[in-house]
Amino acid sequence: MTRSIETIDQTYVWHPFTQMKQYTETKPLIIERGEGAYLIDVDGNRYLDGYASLWVNVHGHNDSAMNEAIIAQLGRIAHSTLLGAGNVPSSLLAKALVERAPGPLSKVFYSDTGSAAVEIALKMAYQYWKNEDPKRYEQRNLFVSLEGAYHGDTIGSISVGGVETFHGVFEPLLFETIQVPSPHPYAYESEDEAMRVSLEALEHVFQTYGERISAFIIEPLMQAAAGLIRHPDGYLKAVESLCRMYDILLIADEVAVGFGRTGTLFAVEREGVEPDLLCLGKGLTGGYVPLAVTMATDRIYDAFLGTGYDDRTFLHGHTYTGNQVTCTAALKNIELFDERNVLGHVRKTIERIQPSLRRLEALDVVGDVRAQGLMIGVELTSDRATKRVAPTVWAERVVEAMKERGIIIRNIGPVLTIVPVLMMAHDDVERILTTLYDVLRERTFE
Ligand SMILES: *Cc1c(COP(=O)(O)O)cnc(C)c1O
């Protein structure tokens, strides 16, 4: 049974972001069950989920309260369309999100993946200006983003992306965008310098292109897939000021950093920033089912109001938009955030792990440790003095060694990424960090 499922997987499934030749030549990990912060494979091996099943899981796997809410909804209805009709969970969830969202975000547009949520935000921003003044803003089709940005995998979202290894091959298909340097302290002499260079470049772009720019899109506080790049405190607030000064829309892509990951429900709250559009995905349903949203302010929404089905209408929608099962999961997730004080737990965990992070930082092979809430990046170096980037294979071997010790983390190039289940017990998070410390100190990966 076990062997056959591995073979079936390797024979029929095409895995994402995976070189399949390599994948089919090695024994695959096939997860069969989950229990709290643990994943259990078909052979019965237990692994601590140190990547929250790709940054999504909040309460742990197979949580009975989450399960019961979803099952109860199935007993009513699984799906009906939002085209020309509403439904109960999508109405209640929209209200719950608006009540908790920062600033004047007042409307919720549903989709099912973070990429779609970003795609929708880009289209909304572009059409917003067109609706405002079709003549004046005929050419307002430029988007600005950060170098190394990751906003998803559709053609629109990779157009504003900047991860070369993900996007390079599709370059000829992408629309024109402008990228400014990321405020990545490790790449500069200091945080101040990183921030100054990035903000000066951004202002220069705003000055140069002004009314040709639809929006600036950013992953607030931390660029996730870029290798967990932590922005200096105050950077986001300064970005918001520039956007307001030049009247350029601000899109916050909180697909990774939203929903508690950084210690607040929304990452922009940390700097009192109020974006025009905000994207959520990943942890929105507690990591149970796929759902994403794009939130908009009245200013954006009102520009789409017209008479009849005209060209002011936002002509976009997916088949499963507002699906009842996924909205129910998100509603339950929000309820449990309060009931279980998830944010309090996350903040306490962040505080507790500081000594362990400092200990990692002291290792020779570690060039940089950067954490934003429970997103931790450990960048390996083969020469600390010159910050020489370690071979990616080192990080891959560390990930493998961790797996042998019953812990799953991942790497992005030379950066080890630790993104635990949000409600993971403090001791389990500590175990990930001490095990990592041991593996790095033993240096068997070279
Ligand atoms: C994961 C991610 C996305 C894309 O979400 P999908 O659900 O994978 O399409 C977009 N933006 C950010 C910041 C992400 O981390």
The ligand as an SDF file (V2000), in Angstrom:
LIG
                    3D

 15 15  0  0  0  0  0  0  0  0999 V2000
    2.2830   32.8220   -1.4070 C   0  0  0  0  0  0  0  0  0  0  0  0
    2.2190   34.2390   -1.7980 C   0  0  0  0  0  0  0  0  0  0  0  0
    1.4250   34.6680   -2.8720 C   0  0  0  0  0  0  0  0  0  0  0  0
    0.7080   33.7030   -3.7920 C   0  0  0  0  0  0  0  0  0  0  0  0
   -0.2690   32.9630   -3.1530 O   0  0  0  0  0  0  0  0  0  0  0  0
   -0.7840   31.5940   -3.8160 P   0  0  0  0  0  0  0  0  0  0  0  0
   -1.8950   31.1690   -2.9490 O   0  0  0  0  0  0  0  0  0  0  0  0
    0.3930   30.6650   -3.7970 O   0  0  0  0  0  0  0  0  0  0  0  0
   -1.2020   31.9180   -5.2010 O   0  0  0  0  0  0  0  0  0  0  0  0
    1.3180   36.0180   -3.1170 C   0  0  0  0  0  0  0  0  0  0  0  0
    1.9840   36.9080   -2.3590 N   0  0  0  0  0  0  0  0  0  0  0  0
    2.7640   36.5430   -1.3310 C   0  0  0  0  0  0  0  0  0  0  0  0
    3.4410   37.5930   -0.5240 C   0  0  0  0  0  0  0  0  0  0  0  0
    2.9280   35.1940   -1.0190 C   0  0  0  0  0  0  0  0  0  0  0  0
    3.7320   34.8180   -0.0280 O   0  0  0  0  0  0  0  0  0  0  0  0
  1  2  1  0
  2  3  1  0
  2 14  2  0
  3  4  1  0
  3 10  2  0
  4  5  1  0
  5  6  1  0
  6  7  2  0
  6  8  1  0
  6  9  1  0
 10 11  1  0
 11 12  2  0
 12 13  1  0
 12 14  1  0
 14 15  1  0
M  END
$$$$
